[in-house]
Structure formats: C-alpha cells, structure tokens
Amino acid sequence: MDDGEPGLAANTRACGGSALTVNYLTAYLSLTRVGHVQPGQSALVSGATGGVGHAVVQTSKALGAQPIAVVSSAHKARRAIEAGATAAIDLSSRDIHKAVADLTDGQGVDLALDPVGGARFGELLRNVRRHGMLASLGFTGGRQPVLDLMDLIAADRHIAGYGAARRQRRERHPSPQGGRQADRRRPAATRMTPTIITRCAPVNA
C-alpha cells in the first residue's frame, strides 16, 4: 500500500473490515432517520464499546451531538472517551441516573440509543428528558426489556426501533401509496442499507 492511500489497518482482515459498514450505516441511519439528532443534543449510548455502540458514539459526534457512553468498566470508559464520547458512565462505580442528571442539569438526555436491550432498557428510558426518545437498535443483552410504563407515559417519552433488514425489504417493495416515488426523492446516501455478512472468504493479494 502506497503512503497516503486509504485502507484497512495492517492487523485487520478484509472480511472484518467490510463489516464496518454494517455498524456505521446502522449508526448513521438510526441517528438521522429515527432519532433525528441535531447538533448540540445529548445522546446516551449503551454498550458504547461494542461494535454498534462504538459506531454510534463516533457517528453522533460527527453529526455534532454530545455522546454520553454507558459502559461496564473503567477500562471501557477510557476507550469510549478515546472514541469521541463527551462523557462516559461506568456502571461498576456510578449510578446512571445521578450521572445523567449531573451531565444534563437534571433534564435528562435528548436521545438514547440502545443496542443492548434487556434489563438496562428501562434505566435508559428513565434518563431520557420529557418528550425525548429511546431508540432500540438490538438486543445483545436480551430480547425482553424491563421497564415501567409510567416512565413512558408520565414524561411523554417515545420509543422507536431501527431494523436495517426490515427497512431494506420495505424499500424494495414499497406500498401502493407512492412509496417508490417518495424513495426516489431522498438523497442517494440516505437510501443505503447495511449488508448482512454471513461468511468470510480469504482474499489473495
């Protein structure tokens, strides 16, 4: 590889590098299409050092938001800060509600993005501001969330999900009400959908 030529790091396999697009497209589309994130807004990100979470931290930062990473250790907190998080909440030593309150002057975050699910789902929802949103991106921590519906109703919060595969099917087979025409009006970059990689093959130089 010539100097200055873009490419993968020397220790990254080609098939692994190609999978980066899945995480970053998921991050970008969930932030812009679902979360409608705006510059200056706070974005709470669970599993912030995992594949999707890491991409959400970096992408939200690039879009001008202030990502707050939720992690499970001091080592992961350092990694999240290095990746661009404005702040990191280490759940092994800090209470998430108090930490979010301190970081947002008691208002809660504008947006939470959760690729983890499970028991932490309700905790994230409680830390979203009034009229804010929690976007579910996955369920590595479990498919059955734990939440109190009063946390949803009393503060008029919103829950949404982002699924790349479902969106891809919908755009390939639009509804009769002009779905395909509406899709053509959107910029090409926003119509990109992640590709699911099921097998890696060796690449010969």
C-alpha positions in Angstrom: 0.0 0.0 0.0 1.4 3.4 -1.0 1.8 6.1 1.6 -1.4 8.2 1.9 -3.6 5.5 0.3 -6.7 4.8 2.3 -7.2 1.3 3.5 -7.5 -1.1 6.5 -5.1 -1.2 9.4 -2.4 -3.8 8.9 -3.9 -6.2 11.5 -7.4 -6.0 10.1 -8.7 -8.8 7.9 -10.5 -7.8 4.7 -13.7 -9.6 5.7 -13.7 -7.9 9.1 -13.1 -4.5 7.6 -16.0 -4.9 5.3 -18.3 -5.5 8.3 -17.5 -2.0 9.5 -20.1 -0.6 7.0 -22.9 -2.5 8.8 -22.2 -0.9 12.1 -21.7 2.6 10.8 -24.7 2.6 8.4 -26.8 1.4 11.3 -25.5 4.2 13.5 -26.0 6.9 10.8 -29.4 5.8 9.7 -30.8 5.3 13.3 -29.5 8.7 14.3 -30.8 10.6 11.4 -34.0 8.7 10.3 -35.2 7.5 13.7 -33.6 9.8 16.3 -33.5 13.0 14.1 -30.4 14.0 16.1 -29.5 17.7 16.0 -26.1 19.4 16.7 -25.7 20.1 20.4 -28.1 17.4 21.5 -27.1 14.8 24.1 -27.2 11.2 23.1 -26.9 8.4 25.7 -25.3 5.3 24.1 -25.4 1.9 25.8 -22.9 -0.8 25.1 -20.7 2.1 23.8 -17.6 0.0 23.2 -19.3 -2.8 21.3 -19.5 -2.8 17.5 -22.7 -0.8 17.1 -22.3 1.3 20.2 -18.8 2.4 19.2 -20.1 3.4 15.8 -23.0 5.3 17.3 -20.6 7.2 19.6 -18.4 8.3 16.7 -21.2 9.0 14.3 -23.2 11.1 16.7 -20.0 13.1 17.5 -19.5 13.6 13.7 -23.1 14.9 13.5 -22.5 17.5 16.1 -24.2 15.7 19.0 -22.7 15.1 22.5 -22.5 11.3 23.0 -22.6 10.0 26.6 -21.2 6.5 26.7 -22.7 3.8 29.1 -20.1 1.1 29.9 -19.4 -1.5 32.5 -15.8 -0.8 33.5 -13.2 1.9 33.9 -11.2 0.4 31.0 -14.2 0.7 28.7 -14.9 4.2 29.9 -11.4 5.2 28.8 -11.9 3.6 25.4 -15.2 5.4 24.9 -13.7 8.7 25.7 -10.9 8.0 23.2 -13.5 7.2 20.6 -15.1 10.6 21.0 -17.6 10.3 23.8 -18.2 13.6 25.6 -18.5 11.7 28.9 -18.6 8.1 30.0 -20.7 6.5 32.8 -19.0 3.5 34.3 -21.8 1.4 35.8 -19.4 -0.5 38.0 -18.8 2.6 40.1 -21.5 5.2 39.2 -25.3 5.4 39.4 -26.6 6.1 35.9 -29.5 8.3 37.0 -27.3 10.6 39.1 -24.6 10.7 36.4 -27.0 11.7 33.7 -28.6 14.3 36.0 -25.2 15.8 36.7 -24.3 15.9 33.0 -27.7 17.4 31.8 -28.6 19.7 34.7 -31.3 17.3 35.7 -33.1 17.5 32.4 -32.2 14.0 31.0 -30.7 13.3 27.6 -32.4 14.3 24.3 -31.9 10.8 22.8 -30.9 7.4 24.0 -29.7 4.6 21.6 -29.7 1.1 22.9 -28.1 -1.9 21.0 -28.2 -3.9 24.2 -31.8 -4.3 25.4 -32.7 -6.5 28.4 -32.7 -5.2 31.9 -31.0 -1.9 31.1 -33.7 -0.8 28.7 -35.9 0.7 31.4 -32.9 2.5 33.0 -32.1 4.2 29.8 -35.8 5.3 29.3 -35.9 6.9 32.7 -32.9 9.1 31.8 -34.4 10.5 28.7 -35.8 14.0 29.0 -39.5 14.8 28.7 -40.7 14.3 25.0 -37.3 12.7 24.3 -36.8 9.3 22.5 -35.2 5.9 23.2 -34.2 4.1 20.0 -33.7 0.3 20.2 -31.0 -1.0 17.9 -30.5 -4.5 19.1 -30.8 -7.0 21.9 -27.4 -8.4 22.8 -28.4 -8.2 26.5 -31.9 -9.8 26.0 -35.0 -9.5 23.9 -37.3 -9.0 26.8 -37.0 -5.4 28.1 -37.7 -4.4 31.7 -39.5 -1.0 32.0 -42.1 0.8 34.0 -44.8 2.2 31.7 -45.2 5.2 33.9 -41.7 6.2 32.8 -43.0 6.2 29.3 -46.4 7.9 29.9 -45.7 10.4 32.6 -43.0 12.3 30.7 -44.5 11.7 27.2 -41.3 9.9 26.1 -41.1 7.9 22.9 -39.7 4.5 22.0 -38.8 3.6 18.4 -36.9 0.7 16.8 -34.5 0.6 13.9 -34.1 -2.5 11.8 -32.0 -2.5 8.7 -33.3 -5.7 7.3 -37.0 -4.6 7.6 -36.2 -1.2 6.1 -34.4 -2.9 3.2 -37.5 -5.1 2.4 -39.8 -2.1 2.7 -37.8 0.0 0.2 -37.5 -2.9 -2.2 -41.3 -3.5 -2.0 -42.9 -0.1 -1.4 -46.6 0.4 -0.6 -49.0 1.3 -3.4 -49.3 4.9 -1.9 -46.3 6.2 -3.8 -43.5 4.6 -1.6 -41.1 4.2 -4.5 -41.7 7.7 -5.7 -41.0 9.1 -2.2 -37.9 7.0 -2.0 -36.5 8.5 -5.3 -36.9 12.0 -3.8 -34.5 11.2 -0.9 -30.7 11.7 -1.5 -29.0 8.5 -2.6 -26.8 8.5 0.5 -29.8 8.1 2.8 -31.1 5.2 0.9 -28.2 3.0 1.7 -28.9 -0.1 3.8 -26.4 -2.4 5.6 -25.5 -5.7 4.1 -25.6 -8.7 6.3 -22.2 -10.6 6.1 -22.7 -14.3 6.7 -19.4 -15.8 5.5 -15.8 -14.5 5.1 -13.6 -15.8 2.3 -9.8 -15.4 2.1 -8.6 -12.5 -0.1 -5.4 -13.2 -2.1 -3.2 -10.2 -2.6 
